[in-house]
């Protein structure tokens, strides 16, 4: 079954125009073995759907160096027959070994393509501008957001408040009587946070606020002190983190989330600014924290928003520009430079000259075709002066200007009315094959891309289940079992 599904997936990868890969490292419980998870996201032109599939679980040896990561990635690409030029980007976390592995990867990936691209004199400067090398790696947006949000647990006043909430929740969770009384009142229990998952802290505060009245009543019946003076502060922190929780849930999808990165980041930055102004007098600690989080976002997400940054990548801005559902975000004056970078990047990705082979017709066939046109029958078909030489001359290629297609797309955006759920549906439902022959395939590829490598982490949840207790698999069986479980063949 594994061999059959592997052949099918290999065929799908061969038909894909561009592929986004995701990497992450997982270590088995007990530190007995480590694996590099490699996934691939692409637009499948056969079923017109964005797909994200697990490719490999490559076993690693300690230490997890940049060279070993780069080598295992090369082995995976060679195994699946994926050429390097087909990979649009690779999404990883911000670990130093991951970052360094792509610097190493870039140093050894110089091919003759650089020389061939230099032949186009009018594009030479533009190609150099987007010759990323190591920047073919895209940082995981969700991981960076978690680093920003984790700042709120390092502020002493907020840390003391969270300790009170944790202690209160622990008392309930350790008491079967209190838990039963709470269940009878609201059919809900309290949620305990996890140190490695910031969203669990948000969930803990949200649940406490949701059952606040019942929680207070049960605490009084048990003779416990509740949190009478802290409820307002807890609600304020919940309001601070709520947009982060909503955008994280949106950006951790397996596909079709890269176009949402720019509007989500701009929305969060505005939220932090408004929060610090609104609570600057009532709760200065939270207002100061919001300002620090805003500065942290400016630093961590310069790769997506700051065109002057050394590591700036216009990839997410280009995806946002091609997604009519969120492209209105780029109409703001302060991000017009970002729009221009997105347009330049799209023009770079699409070849300026598209060779269209025209079928060579004989003179009699051309006359027969002309008879079906609206031209008068009395007008004879004009023969070329050097017809024998012309018959052997190759057809003149059609030149397609991508800039004109970009302008047409911008005109269409002004007429857009949101009737589709996603940008992919927009490009598929509209008859854009003739109006956008080169822009449409690129739009489908970019809009299929994920914004994070959360897919690979979900794979590790499956491998953890498959490798615990009596279900512990041998290392070769683990990869095959995870492949079939995650990719979900219909007959499994």
URQUIKA-V797725 format. One record per backbone hydrogen bond with DSSP energy under -0.5 kcal/mol. NH is the residue of the N-H (numbers start at 1). CO is the residue of the C=O. Records with the same first field share a line. If there is no record, write none. Layout:
NH->CO, CO
//
This chain:
5->1
6->2
7->3
8->4
9->5
10->6
11->7
12->8
13->9
14->10
15->11
16->12
19->86
20->41
21->19, 89
22->39
23->91
24->37
26->35
28->33
31->28
34->60
35->26
36->58
37->24, 35
38->56
39->22
40->53
41->20
42->51
43->18
44->42, 49
45->43
48->44
49->44
51->42
53->40
55->38
56->38
58->36
59->57
60->34
65->63
69->65
70->66
71->67
72->68
73->69
74->70
75->71
76->72
77->73
78->74
79->75
80->76
81->77, 78
82->77
83->81
86->83
87->83, 84
88->19, 86
89->19
90->136
91->21
92->90, 138
99->95
100->96
101->97
102->98, 99
103->99
104->100
105->101
106->102
107->103
108->104
109->106
111->109
114->111
116->112
117->113
118->114
119->116
120->117
121->119
123->120
124->120, 121
127->123
128->124
129->125
130->126
131->128
132->130
134->132
135->132
136->133
137->134
138->90
140->92
141->451
144->140
145->141
146->142
147->143
148->144
149->145
150->146
151->148
152->149
153->150
154->151
159->155
160->156
161->157
162->158
163->159
164->160
165->161
166->162
167->163
168->164
169->165
170->166
171->167
172->168
173->169
174->170
175->171, 172
176->174
179->175
180->176
181->177
182->178
183->179
184->180
185->181
186->182
187->182, 183
188->182
194->197
197->194
200->197
201->197, 198
202->198
203->199
204->200
205->201
206->202
207->203
208->204
209->205
210->206
211->207
212->209
215->211
216->212
217->213
218->214
219->215
220->216
221->217
222->218
223->219, 220
224->219
231->227
234->230
235->231
236->232
237->233
238->234
239->235
240->236
241->237
242->238
243->239
245->241
246->242
247->243
248->244
249->245
250->246
251->247
252->248
253->250
256->448
257->449
258->449
260->257
261->258
264->260
265->261
266->262
267->263
268->264
269->265
270->266
271->267
272->268
273->269
274->270
275->271
276->272
277->273
278->274
279->275
280->277
283->279
287->283
288->284
289->285
290->286
291->287
292->288
293->289
294->290
295->291
296->292
297->293
298->294
299->295
300->296
301->297
302->299
304->301
305->301
306->302
307->305
309->306
312->309
313->303
318->314
319->315
320->316
321->317
322->318
323->319, 320
324->322
326->323
327->323
329->326
330->327
331->328
332->329
335->332
336->333
339->335
340->336
341->337
342->338
343->339
344->340
345->341
346->342
347->343
348->344
349->345
350->346
354->352, 398
355->353
356->354
357->355
366->362
367->363
368->364
369->365
370->366
371->367
372->368, 369
373->370
379->376
380->378
387->384, 385
390->386
391->387
392->388, 389
393->390
400->398
401->399
402->400
405->401
406->402
407->403
408->404
409->405
410->406
411->407
412->408
413->409
414->410
415->411, 412
416->413
419->417
426->422
427->423
428->424
429->425
430->426
432->430
436->432
437->434
440->436
442->438
443->439
444->440
445->441
446->442
447->443
448->444
449->446
451->251
456->453
457->453
458->454
459->455
460->456
461->457
462->458
463->459
464->460
465->461
466->462
467->463
468->465
471->468
472->469
478->474
479->475
480->476
481->477
482->478
483->479
484->480
485->481
486->482
487->483
488->484
489->484
492->489
//
